Amino acid sequence: MPSTGTKKSSAARRTRWYRATVLVTAAVFAASLSGCGNATDGKDEQARELLPPAVVDTSDGLRIDGELIADKALYEAAKSDTVILYSGTGKEAEDLMTARFRQETGIEVELTRLPTNKLAERVLSEHGAGQLSAEVIRLTDPLVGREMARRGVFAPYRTPFHDLLRQQGADIRDTYWSSYYFVNAMGYNSAIIDENPPTRWEDLADPRFKGDLGIVAITTGGTLVALTNFQIENLGVEFLEGQARNNPRIYDSTSTEVDSLARGEISVASLSFNNAFAAKLAGAPLELVIPDKGVSASEAVFGLTAAGAVSPAAQVYANWSMSKAGQRFAGAQGFVPTRTDVGPVKAGDYELPQADDPRFHLLTEAEFDRYAARNEEVWKTTFGYMG
């Protein structure tokens, strides 16, 4: 009888030998992360390996790859300033972004990183007390961004590239916008699965992965609301029910799920592409999958506070983030650029669909408004989740 080819050991898929192999690999991966030290240790070289720095011209202000980021007066003032960034995005991604920004501008960034829900609490509390020190804020949920805008956290600011973004159809507001897009796709542990790997979304509901599937709770944040919406609209509630029958392990954060996949506690998962790509670069035995039906996407909300709108460094950071150089570097990390004129950008060997590709399924702010409650109710009911 032919083998199904799903796992390396169909009779004992979690043999001691395999468990040891996967755990040793994961230990190396964990050590590489824990050995990073402070935000700058090793990040400059990692950033260069991801994507070579752009061509920088400072003869008359700051021009990168031919685009004017700052005139001479702004750049001179920014060089002695520091960007104060509050972010709900993963620390690994922000550390790499900081390294590249410093390489191309010479300006430092002071980062405070918290999950978006906790970051929102801190920002609104500090803002209400008149003590908000953040100059730049990046979030993972557009509804949180809208609430901050409603409360006056964000100040009006336009980068030199805003008109271009509007022409491309990006959802750009006066006080905040998307610096790039988060993407959810699929992945598997290549130390466990080496034949007949999952390639389609439907494979996550295949009974062969019963007990081996990992998913992240919808309550984690906007990226998971977007993923659930994509799955309901393109695969149907039946697909969620199929995953539920596989008794998935449910995680309360994307990083925890990716770590578990790297350790071999699960073998396959729907996942944050950027988080998984960073883990793979650090040595985790992961393979990422971009299914034919596409990927889900949500906004990385970005805006300047009143302090940021008058900070030279924060203005340069905002301008750089939306320049081709900043957008390409975001793409090299496994995000999707907001600008569609930067051309295809690979994250290692992977090329995600660009924002104007039919396989790119963005949940807009208006759709968040319309579907978020429905998505959460359907998801919680399907998976019997009480969190």
C-alpha positions in Angstrom: 0.0 0.0 0.0 1.6 3.3 -1.0 2.4 5.8 1.7 0.3 9.0 2.0 3.6 10.9 2.3 2.3 13.3 4.8 4.8 12.9 7.5 8.3 11.5 7.7 7.1 8.8 10.1 3.4 7.9 9.5 3.4 5.2 12.1 4.9 7.4 14.8 4.8 11.0 13.7 6.2 12.2 17.0 9.0 9.7 17.5 11.7 10.5 20.1 14.3 10.9 17.3 12.1 13.5 15.5 11.2 15.3 18.7 14.9 15.6 19.6 15.8 16.8 16.1 13.1 19.5 16.1 13.9 20.6 19.6 17.6 20.9 18.9 16.8 23.0 15.9 14.4 25.2 17.9 17.0 25.6 20.6 19.5 27.0 18.1 16.7 29.3 16.8 15.9 30.5 20.3 19.5 31.1 21.1 20.0 33.2 18.0 17.1 35.4 19.1 18.0 35.6 22.8 21.6 36.5 21.8 20.5 39.6 20.0 21.0 41.8 23.1 20.0 45.4 22.6 18.1 46.7 19.6 21.2 47.5 17.6 23.2 44.3 18.1 23.4 42.4 14.9 20.5 44.3 13.3 22.6 46.4 11.0 24.1 43.3 9.3 20.7 41.5 9.2 19.2 44.6 7.5 22.0 44.6 4.9 21.5 40.9 4.3 17.7 41.4 3.8 18.2 44.1 1.3 21.3 46.2 0.4 21.0 49.8 1.5 19.7 52.3 -1.1 21.8 55.0 -2.7 21.9 58.0 -0.4 22.8 61.6 -1.5 23.2 64.2 1.2 24.7 67.0 -0.9 21.6 69.1 -0.6 19.3 67.6 2.0 18.5 63.9 2.0 17.7 62.1 -1.2 17.5 58.3 -1.3 17.3 56.4 -4.6 16.5 59.7 -6.3 13.5 60.6 -4.0 13.8 63.7 -1.9 13.1 62.7 1.7 14.0 66.0 3.4 15.3 69.4 2.2 18.5 70.7 3.6 17.0 72.6 6.6 14.8 69.7 7.7 17.6 67.2 7.4 20.1 69.3 9.3 17.7 69.7 12.1 16.7 66.0 12.1 20.3 64.8 12.4 20.5 66.1 16.0 17.0 64.8 16.9 15.7 61.3 17.8 12.5 59.6 16.7 10.2 58.5 19.6 8.3 55.6 18.2 5.4 53.7 19.9 4.6 50.5 18.0 2.2 47.5 18.2 4.2 45.7 15.5 6.6 43.0 16.4 9.9 44.1 18.0 12.0 42.2 15.5 10.5 44.0 12.6 10.8 47.4 14.3 14.4 46.8 15.3 15.3 45.9 11.7 13.4 49.0 10.4 15.3 51.1 12.9 18.6 49.7 11.7 17.8 50.4 8.0 16.5 53.9 8.8 19.7 54.7 10.7 21.8 53.3 7.9 20.2 55.5 5.3 19.6 58.7 7.4 22.0 58.6 10.4 19.1 59.3 12.7 18.3 57.3 15.9 14.9 55.8 16.9 13.7 55.3 20.5 11.2 52.4 20.5 8.5 51.5 22.9 6.8 48.3 21.8 3.5 46.8 23.2 0.6 44.8 21.8 -1.8 47.2 20.1 -4.5 46.9 22.7 -2.1 47.7 25.6 -0.4 50.3 23.5 -3.7 52.0 22.9 -4.4 52.1 26.6 -1.0 53.7 27.3 -1.3 56.2 24.5 -4.8 57.3 25.4 -3.9 57.6 29.1 -0.8 59.6 28.4 -2.7 61.8 25.8 -5.5 62.4 28.3 -3.0 63.5 30.9 -1.2 65.8 28.5 2.0 63.6 28.8 2.2 61.7 25.5 5.8 61.5 24.5 5.3 59.4 21.4 6.0 61.2 18.1 5.2 58.4 15.7 2.7 55.6 16.4 2.2 52.3 14.4 -0.7 50.0 15.1 -2.1 46.7 13.9 -5.8 47.7 14.0 -7.4 50.5 11.9 -10.4 50.8 14.3 -7.9 51.6 17.1 -6.3 54.1 14.8 -9.6 55.8 14.0 -10.4 56.0 17.8 -7.0 57.7 18.4 -7.7 60.1 15.6 -11.1 60.9 17.0 -9.5 61.7 20.4 -6.9 64.0 18.8 -3.9 61.8 19.2 -2.8 62.1 15.6 -1.9 65.4 14.0 -2.3 66.3 10.3 0.8 65.5 8.3 1.4 64.7 4.6 4.5 63.0 3.4 5.9 64.0 0.0 4.3 60.8 -1.4 0.7 61.3 -0.2 -0.7 62.4 -3.6 0.9 59.3 -5.2 -0.8 57.1 -2.6 -4.2 58.6 -3.4 -3.7 58.0 -7.1 -2.9 54.4 -6.4 -6.2 54.0 -4.4 -4.6 53.4 -1.0 -6.9 54.3 1.9 -5.2 57.5 3.0 -6.6 59.8 5.7 -5.5 63.3 6.7 -4.0 62.3 10.0 -3.0 58.6 9.6 -2.4 56.1 6.9 -1.0 52.6 6.2 2.8 52.4 6.2 2.6 48.9 4.8 0.3 45.9 5.0 0.4 42.9 7.4 -0.2 39.6 5.7 -1.5 36.2 6.9 -0.6 33.1 4.9 0.4 29.5 5.8 3.4 27.6 6.9 4.7 24.2 8.1 7.5 22.7 10.0 9.9 21.2 7.3 11.6 18.9 9.9 8.3 17.1 10.3 6.7 17.4 6.8 8.9 16.7 3.8 6.5 15.0 1.4 3.0 16.1 0.2 3.3 19.5 2.1 0.2 21.7 2.5 -0.1 24.1 -0.4 -3.8 25.2 -0.3 -5.9 26.9 2.4 -8.2 23.9 2.3 -5.3 21.7 3.5 -5.6 23.2 7.0 -9.0 21.3 7.2 -7.5 18.0 6.0 -8.0 15.3 8.7 -4.3 14.3 8.3 -3.4 17.3 10.3 -5.8 16.6 13.2 -4.0 17.6 16.4 -1.2 19.2 14.5 -2.8 22.5 13.4 -2.1 25.8 15.0 -4.3 29.0 14.7 -4.3 32.3 16.5 -7.4 33.6 18.4 -9.4 36.3 16.6 -9.3 38.4 19.8 -5.5 38.9 19.3 -6.0 41.8 16.9 -6.9 43.3 13.6 -4.8 41.0 11.5 -6.8 38.0 12.7 -10.1 39.7 12.1 -8.8 40.2 8.5 -7.8 36.6 8.2 -11.1 35.3 9.4 -13.0 37.6 7.0 -10.9 36.3 4.1 -11.6 32.7 5.1 -15.3 33.2 5.5 -15.7 35.2 2.2 -13.4 33.0 0.1 -13.6 29.5 1.7 -16.8 29.6 3.6 -17.8 28.9 7.2 -17.4 25.2 6.3 -13.7 25.8 6.1 -13.6 27.1 9.7 -15.6 24.1 10.8 -13.1 21.8 9.1 -10.3 23.4 11.0 -12.2 23.1 14.2 -12.7 19.3 13.6 -8.9 19.1 13.5 -8.7 20.1 17.2 -6.3 23.0 16.6 -4.1 24.5 19.2 -5.3 28.0 19.7 -2.7 30.7 20.6 -3.1 34.2 22.0 -0.3 35.7 20.0 1.3 35.2 16.6 4.8 35.0 18.0 3.9 32.2 20.4 2.3 30.3 17.6 5.4 30.6 15.3 7.6 29.6 18.2 5.4 26.5 18.8 5.6 25.6 15.1 9.4 26.0 15.1 9.6 23.6 18.1 7.5 21.0 16.4 4.6 21.2 18.9 2.4 21.6 15.8 3.3 20.9 12.2 1.2 23.3 10.2 -0.5 26.7 10.8 -2.1 29.8 9.4 0.3 32.5 10.4 1.7 36.0 10.2 4.0 36.0 7.2 6.4 38.5 8.6 6.7 36.7 12.0 7.3 33.3 10.4 9.8 34.7 7.9 11.8 36.3 10.7 11.8 33.0 12.5 13.0 31.2 9.3 15.8 33.7 8.9 16.8 33.0 12.5 17.2 29.3 11.7 13.7 27.8 12.5 12.8 24.8 10.3 9.9 26.5 8.6 8.5 26.7 5.1 6.0 29.4 4.2 3.2 29.0 1.7 1.4 31.6 -0.4 -1.8 29.7 -1.5 -3.3 30.2 -5.0 -6.4 31.8 -3.5 -4.2 34.5 -2.0 -3.5 36.1 1.3 -5.4 38.2 3.8 -4.1 41.6 4.6 -4.7 44.5 7.1 -3.2 47.9 7.6 -0.2 48.9 9.6 -1.8 52.1 10.9 0.8 54.9 11.0 0.6 58.5 12.1 2.4 61.5 13.8 1.3 63.0 17.1 1.3 66.7 17.7 4.9 66.3 19.0 5.8 64.3 15.9 4.4 66.9 13.5 6.9 69.4 14.7 9.8 67.0 15.3 12.3 67.1 12.4 13.4 63.5 13.0 9.8 62.2 13.1 9.0 64.0 9.9 12.0 62.4 8.2 11.0 59.0 9.6 7.5 59.4 8.1 8.8 60.6 4.8 11.4 57.7 4.6 8.8 55.1 5.6 6.7 56.0 2.5 9.7 56.4 0.2 10.6 53.7 -2.3 13.5 52.8 -0.1 11.4 52.4 3.1 8.7 50.6 1.2 11.1 48.1 -0.3 12.7 47.4 3.0 9.2 46.6 4.5 8.6 44.3 1.6 12.0 42.5 2.2 10.8 41.7 5.7 7.6 40.0 4.6 5.2 42.9 4.6 3.4 44.3 1.5 4.3 47.8 0.5 1.4 50.4 0.4 2.9 51.9 -2.7 2.4 49.7 -5.8 5.1 51.6 -7.9 8.1 50.1 -6.1 8.0 46.9 -8.2 8.1 43.3 -7.0 9.9 42.9 -3.7 11.0 39.5 -2.5 11.3 38.4 1.2 14.1 35.9 0.8 12.8 33.4 -1.8 9.2 34.4 -1.4 7.3 37.0 -3.4 4.0 38.1 -1.8 1.3 39.5 -4.1 1.4 43.3 -4.3 -1.5 45.5 -3.1 -3.0 45.7 -6.6 -2.9 41.9 -7.2 -6.2 40.1 -7.2 -4.7 37.6 -4.7 -4.2 40.4 -2.2 -7.3 40.5 0.0 -7.3 43.7 2.2 -9.9 44.2 4.9 -10.5 48.0 4.7 -11.5 50.1 7.7 -15.0 50.3 6.4 -15.1 46.5 6.1 -13.7 46.2 9.7 -16.7 48.3 10.8 -19.1 46.1 8.9 -17.8 42.6 9.6 -15.6 42.6 12.7 -18.4 41.7 15.1 -19.8 39.1 12.8 -16.3 37.5 12.2 -15.6 37.3 15.9 -19.0 35.8 16.7 -18.7 33.2 14.0 -15.1 32.4 14.9 -15.7 32.0 18.6 -18.8 29.8 18.0 -17.0 27.6 15.5 -14.0 27.0 17.7 -15.8 27.0 21.1 -13.6 29.8 22.2 -14.5 31.7 25.4 -11.5 34.1 25.6 
